[in-house]
Amino acid sequence: MTDLASIIIIIGCFAVGYFVVSHAISYYKKPRVTQREKSAQFEQWYDLAAYYRHVLGLEEHYSEDDLNRKYSELIEKYNATNLSSLDDEFRRLAEEKTKTINEAYRYLSLKTR
């Protein structure tokens, strides 16, 4: 009986050891984020801010008043009630543009705070 118990304990130790080693190897095989990748992620974020400024027609340095003014102008321009006489496709494009404008305003207004 003791031989069977010792065999079970040895098999259990091997199983636990295999589990620990395999997880350690998989941990060290994970790709690490390099400084170049971090800067690329920052550039993507920076490009997002530049894209949203372009959507609203803002300069690189803008005030909160400029942001609010441009936002209200564009929302009024693409308002669904003003475009109700247009075809369905044009109304759909205007709705997409309005969503993009709202997204840009939300992003840039949070960034200026």
Rosetta constraint file for C-alpha pairs under 8 A:
AtomPair CA 1 CA 5 HARMONIC 6.38 0.50
AtomPair CA 2 CA 6 HARMONIC 6.08 0.50
AtomPair CA 3 CA 7 HARMONIC 6.17 0.50
AtomPair CA 4 CA 8 HARMONIC 6.23 0.50
AtomPair CA 5 CA 9 HARMONIC 6.19 0.50
AtomPair CA 6 CA 10 HARMONIC 6.12 0.50
AtomPair CA 7 CA 11 HARMONIC 6.12 0.50
AtomPair CA 8 CA 12 HARMONIC 6.05 0.50
AtomPair CA 9 CA 13 HARMONIC 6.15 0.50
AtomPair CA 10 CA 14 HARMONIC 6.26 0.50
AtomPair CA 11 CA 15 HARMONIC 6.15 0.50
AtomPair CA 12 CA 16 HARMONIC 6.16 0.50
AtomPair CA 13 CA 17 HARMONIC 5.99 0.50
AtomPair CA 14 CA 18 HARMONIC 5.98 0.50
AtomPair CA 15 CA 19 HARMONIC 6.17 0.50
AtomPair CA 16 CA 20 HARMONIC 6.19 0.50
AtomPair CA 17 CA 21 HARMONIC 6.09 0.50
AtomPair CA 18 CA 22 HARMONIC 5.96 0.50
AtomPair CA 19 CA 23 HARMONIC 6.21 0.50
AtomPair CA 20 CA 24 HARMONIC 6.14 0.50
AtomPair CA 21 CA 25 HARMONIC 6.15 0.50
AtomPair CA 22 CA 26 HARMONIC 6.20 0.50
AtomPair CA 23 CA 27 HARMONIC 6.04 0.50
AtomPair CA 24 CA 28 HARMONIC 6.38 0.50
AtomPair CA 25 CA 29 HARMONIC 6.18 0.50
AtomPair CA 26 CA 30 HARMONIC 6.45 0.50
AtomPair CA 33 CA 37 HARMONIC 6.02 0.50
AtomPair CA 33 CA 38 HARMONIC 6.73 0.50
AtomPair CA 34 CA 38 HARMONIC 6.30 0.50
AtomPair CA 35 CA 39 HARMONIC 6.17 0.50
AtomPair CA 36 CA 40 HARMONIC 6.16 0.50
AtomPair CA 37 CA 41 HARMONIC 6.17 0.50
AtomPair CA 38 CA 42 HARMONIC 6.27 0.50
AtomPair CA 39 CA 43 HARMONIC 6.11 0.50
AtomPair CA 40 CA 44 HARMONIC 6.22 0.50
AtomPair CA 41 CA 45 HARMONIC 6.34 0.50
AtomPair CA 42 CA 46 HARMONIC 6.05 0.50
AtomPair CA 43 CA 47 HARMONIC 5.91 0.50
AtomPair CA 44 CA 48 HARMONIC 6.16 0.50
AtomPair CA 45 CA 49 HARMONIC 6.51 0.50
AtomPair CA 46 CA 50 HARMONIC 6.29 0.50
AtomPair CA 47 CA 51 HARMONIC 5.94 0.50
AtomPair CA 48 CA 52 HARMONIC 6.19 0.50
AtomPair CA 49 CA 53 HARMONIC 6.17 0.50
AtomPair CA 49 CA 107 HARMONIC 7.90 0.50
AtomPair CA 49 CA 108 HARMONIC 7.17 0.50
AtomPair CA 50 CA 54 HARMONIC 6.17 0.50
AtomPair CA 50 CA 60 HARMONIC 7.57 0.50
AtomPair CA 51 CA 55 HARMONIC 6.22 0.50
AtomPair CA 52 CA 56 HARMONIC 6.34 0.50
AtomPair CA 52 CA 104 HARMONIC 4.88 0.50
AtomPair CA 52 CA 105 HARMONIC 7.75 0.50
AtomPair CA 52 CA 107 HARMONIC 7.85 0.50
AtomPair CA 52 CA 108 HARMONIC 7.31 0.50
AtomPair CA 53 CA 57 HARMONIC 5.85 0.50
AtomPair CA 53 CA 58 HARMONIC 4.96 0.50
AtomPair CA 53 CA 59 HARMONIC 6.85 0.50
AtomPair CA 53 CA 60 HARMONIC 7.26 0.50
AtomPair CA 53 CA 104 HARMONIC 7.43 0.50
AtomPair CA 53 CA 108 HARMONIC 7.78 0.50
AtomPair CA 54 CA 58 HARMONIC 6.12 0.50
AtomPair CA 54 CA 59 HARMONIC 7.94 0.50
AtomPair CA 55 CA 100 HARMONIC 7.78 0.50
AtomPair CA 55 CA 101 HARMONIC 6.75 0.50
AtomPair CA 55 CA 104 HARMONIC 7.11 0.50
AtomPair CA 56 CA 67 HARMONIC 7.74 0.50
AtomPair CA 56 CA 70 HARMONIC 6.15 0.50
AtomPair CA 56 CA 71 HARMONIC 6.57 0.50
AtomPair CA 56 CA 74 HARMONIC 7.48 0.50
AtomPair CA 56 CA 101 HARMONIC 6.76 0.50
AtomPair CA 56 CA 104 HARMONIC 7.21 0.50
AtomPair CA 56 CA 105 HARMONIC 7.76 0.50
AtomPair CA 57 CA 70 HARMONIC 7.17 0.50
AtomPair CA 58 CA 62 HARMONIC 6.59 0.50
AtomPair CA 58 CA 66 HARMONIC 7.55 0.50
AtomPair CA 58 CA 67 HARMONIC 7.31 0.50
AtomPair CA 58 CA 70 HARMONIC 7.64 0.50
AtomPair CA 62 CA 66 HARMONIC 6.13 0.50
AtomPair CA 62 CA 67 HARMONIC 7.01 0.50
AtomPair CA 63 CA 67 HARMONIC 6.39 0.50
AtomPair CA 64 CA 68 HARMONIC 6.20 0.50
AtomPair CA 64 CA 109 HARMONIC 7.46 0.50
AtomPair CA 64 CA 112 HARMONIC 7.15 0.50
AtomPair CA 65 CA 69 HARMONIC 6.02 0.50
AtomPair CA 66 CA 70 HARMONIC 6.08 0.50
AtomPair CA 67 CA 71 HARMONIC 6.04 0.50
AtomPair CA 67 CA 105 HARMONIC 7.39 0.50
AtomPair CA 67 CA 108 HARMONIC 7.97 0.50
AtomPair CA 67 CA 109 HARMONIC 7.64 0.50
AtomPair CA 68 CA 72 HARMONIC 6.15 0.50
AtomPair CA 69 CA 73 HARMONIC 6.23 0.50
AtomPair CA 70 CA 74 HARMONIC 6.19 0.50
AtomPair CA 71 CA 75 HARMONIC 6.07 0.50
AtomPair CA 71 CA 101 HARMONIC 7.19 0.50
AtomPair CA 71 CA 105 HARMONIC 6.67 0.50
AtomPair CA 72 CA 76 HARMONIC 6.04 0.50
AtomPair CA 73 CA 77 HARMONIC 6.19 0.50
AtomPair CA 74 CA 78 HARMONIC 6.19 0.50
AtomPair CA 74 CA 101 HARMONIC 7.49 0.50
AtomPair CA 75 CA 79 HARMONIC 5.72 0.50
AtomPair CA 75 CA 98 HARMONIC 6.51 0.50
AtomPair CA 75 CA 101 HARMONIC 7.41 0.50
AtomPair CA 77 CA 82 HARMONIC 7.63 0.50
AtomPair CA 78 CA 82 HARMONIC 7.28 0.50
AtomPair CA 78 CA 83 HARMONIC 7.18 0.50
AtomPair CA 78 CA 94 HARMONIC 5.69 0.50
AtomPair CA 78 CA 95 HARMONIC 7.55 0.50
AtomPair CA 78 CA 97 HARMONIC 7.38 0.50
AtomPair CA 78 CA 98 HARMONIC 6.34 0.50
AtomPair CA 79 CA 83 HARMONIC 6.57 0.50
AtomPair CA 79 CA 94 HARMONIC 7.68 0.50
AtomPair CA 79 CA 98 HARMONIC 7.65 0.50
AtomPair CA 80 CA 84 HARMONIC 5.95 0.50
AtomPair CA 80 CA 91 HARMONIC 7.02 0.50
AtomPair CA 80 CA 94 HARMONIC 7.36 0.50
AtomPair CA 80 CA 95 HARMONIC 7.28 0.50
AtomPair CA 83 CA 91 HARMONIC 6.57 0.50
AtomPair CA 84 CA 91 HARMONIC 7.26 0.50
AtomPair CA 86 CA 90 HARMONIC 6.20 0.50
AtomPair CA 86 CA 91 HARMONIC 6.41 0.50
AtomPair CA 87 CA 91 HARMONIC 6.35 0.50
AtomPair CA 88 CA 92 HARMONIC 6.11 0.50
AtomPair CA 89 CA 93 HARMONIC 6.27 0.50
AtomPair CA 90 CA 94 HARMONIC 6.11 0.50
AtomPair CA 91 CA 95 HARMONIC 6.14 0.50
AtomPair CA 92 CA 96 HARMONIC 6.29 0.50
AtomPair CA 93 CA 97 HARMONIC 6.16 0.50
AtomPair CA 94 CA 98 HARMONIC 6.07 0.50
AtomPair CA 95 CA 99 HARMONIC 6.22 0.50
AtomPair CA 96 CA 100 HARMONIC 6.27 0.50
AtomPair CA 97 CA 101 HARMONIC 6.11 0.50
AtomPair CA 98 CA 102 HARMONIC 6.11 0.50
AtomPair CA 99 CA 103 HARMONIC 6.10 0.50
AtomPair CA 100 CA 104 HARMONIC 6.08 0.50
AtomPair CA 101 CA 105 HARMONIC 6.09 0.50
AtomPair CA 102 CA 106 HARMONIC 6.07 0.50
AtomPair CA 103 CA 107 HARMONIC 6.12 0.50
AtomPair CA 104 CA 108 HARMONIC 6.01 0.50
AtomPair CA 105 CA 109 HARMONIC 5.78 0.50
AtomPair CA 106 CA 110 HARMONIC 6.22 0.50
AtomPair CA 107 CA 111 HARMONIC 6.26 0.50
AtomPair CA 108 CA 112 HARMONIC 6.22 0.50
AtomPair CA 109 CA 113 HARMONIC 6.59 0.50
